[in-house]
Amino acid sequence: MNTIEYNWRYSFISVILSAVAIMIVIRAGYIQVGPHKGDQEDIIIQNEGYWRTVYPARGIIYDRWGHVLAGNDEVYEVGVELQYVKNPETIALTLSGLLHLDFADVYAAASTPYSADPENPAVYARLADNITKEQKETIEKLMEQYASQPASSKKDVKPPSLAGLTFIAHLARSYPEGSVGSNLLGFVNMEGVGFYGVESKFNQLLAGTPQRVWVPLDPLRAEEMPRIPNGASLVLTIDREIQAAMENILDKAIEDSGSSGGALLVSNPRNGEILAMAVTPRMDVNKYWEYEETFPPGTPFNRGVSREYEPGSVFKVLTMAAGLDSGAVKPDTSFLDTGVFEIGGIYINNWNMGAWGPQDMTGCMQHSLNVCLAWIASEIGAPRFYNYMQAFNIGRMTGIDLGSEATGRLKLPGDGDWYDADLGTNAFGQGVSVTPLQMIAAISAVANQGQMPAPHVVKSMVNNGQQYDTPIQIVGMPIKAKTARQLTEMLAISLEKESSDALIEGYRVAGKTGTAEIPTETGYSSSMTNASFVGWGPVDDPQFMVYVWLEKPASSPWGSIVAAPVFRDAVKELVVLLNIPPDNVRQRLQGQ
Amino acid sequence: MDNVKKVTQAYSLAPWRRQIQVAVIFLVALTFLAWVAVVYLNVTARAVTMGSEIQVMQQDLEVMTRENQDMESELAHLTSAITLQVRARELGFKQVKPEEILYINVPDYTGRQPITLAPPPRPLVVEKSALDPEYTQSLLDWLDKNIVIPVQAMAETLP
């Protein structure tokens, strides 16, 4: 081979290779700056990632011992990716059968033609939500079954197929205790918004703060996503066992007495913690969509805080407290009960229209004498009497950490509808409206050395890895400690002398019955009453206070007959659940 | 001229050596570029693999968080008050009455305490420097603190 042939072959190869290289470079440059640069950039941007709103898990609600009252279950949203649907009829048949959905709605949704047009997109259709894991697994088994079936040989027959179905997991609120404590908890709807109770009052805290995060699709740009803290969790003052027990007792009492409804509240009078709040009506808040069936219009979700009523003779505890504290009367002050007392132009009578003769103050409470208490109120005088009632927070909200609290109504001198006669009737709890919570909060002062703690249901909050305890707040001292002790002793003696059905062997308790006539359009009805009882114990070291209210009992209108036994049944459970030994045992153990 | 030519020729490389030099340099450069490309591809592939693993782990984290919440709720359902009451009755347990309980004094037993789910908030600690001010104060600061400010305060109090 001569030199010229040798050289041109190499030159030819180098020219070819160079030309290829130059064409590659030109093409790369064309792609970078050519007319389709914008489209390519759009595709790159679309596939870089996407913005996503991350909703943190809703905070858990516990009882005081750590039992979950409100948690989160994993549930699934079922939808179809329209692009992959092969047989919408199968989808509609399956979901209508398994999930009880409407066949026509599901068929219409699954039959929607796929469209990627940004102005009129049809890519995904949501069919159902909140289905359980078991339901999802059943559907997935069917999907696999249909997918493994051989294709039909007939061209016009569509084989059954669930292709296109997808499941998106998320958390939904769940209440393991069902209806226990439901009036306190409230519920959360499908959109994650709390209604009533603690769920509503602390909705923002429980829900947490959603965050928009960038989720990169390009693995090269993968980065750690910000840790989004769950919503705050709450520890309530409620004792689950006590709550369940009180609900059972209340339900039985309502059934036995033929009452239309009731409330049974238990609190710790020393610190205002609500240990149980059993009320009716009640629902399983896992089925919150049944709300209107259980709570017809006008029915409050929690009558313990929202329902105002005239309390009747339990209110005499406050009147007597005011009388003793102001010095208007002493425990041994004698009163001659003639059966009638005139005040403001009206005549006050006793519950049995009888005259009880000479009574001391303990006797007035023991026999629940309206005449005596009306006289005491007149001795106190209207300005001082209403000052005391306001100091007990009557006619004012307690500020409890629950929604929809009612204020009640205490007419005051100077109000357009207050008359002198109201001083007499208010003294025994008529003409004044309160909620059960207001009564238990006010009378806590009598059980707690004159100090009135703020009632609350949230014991502590757990947020960002720290637990914040609710401090005990003393909202007032309406009476002196000496007055509280005197009145407690009087009420304990009055129960013992009366051989009340509220007494429990081994435990000394103090309390007062109440029977209030219910006002109607034509005046007070003596056949329809609100029967109640308030009591606390042990007298020398109060650890519980119980308030019972039965609305319109049919078996008997009297609180001493229908409400006092409920108190006794409640205390029998409480002393066991709170580990309170009988008085003699407790005093002996304390002396050791 | 001939001598120059002879010297130049003596110290010049043969054409074939020059060609080999050029080829070798070219090949070395090519090899270097190839190594760079290999290393780049290797690192990128590993980064992509790690990135994919991170994405998978983040999805797993979400799944496990949901599962944890679900299991906590499932446990609560299984140990709910009513479920336990039913199980207790089936096992033959009866509700205890107050008079049936035997109380024993246990020294130093404080009783059942409410649940603690997290530590209390940490108290705010103001950090105090271990060094005396003499070691951190400048001369001007010292003059201000000990002479200027007291003189100004005195001047304000004088009528």
Interface residues (C-beta under 8 A of the other chain):
Chain A: A57 I60 Y62 R64 W65 G66 H67 V68 G71 N72 D73 E74 K133 A169 H170 L171 S174 P176 E177 G178 V180 D218 P219 L220 R221 A222 E223 E224 M225 S233 V235 R240 E241 Q243 A244 K459 S460 V462 G465 Q466 Q467 Y468 D469 I504 E505 G506 Y507 K572 V575 V576 N579 P581 P582 V585 L589 Q592
Chain B: T44 A47 V48 T49 M50 G51 S52 I54 Q55 Q58 V63 T65 R66 E67 Q69 D70 E72 S73 E74 L75 A76 H77 T79 S80 A81 I82 Q85 V96 K97 P98 E99 I101 Y103 N105 G111 R112 P114 I115 T116 L117 A118 P119 P120 P121 R122
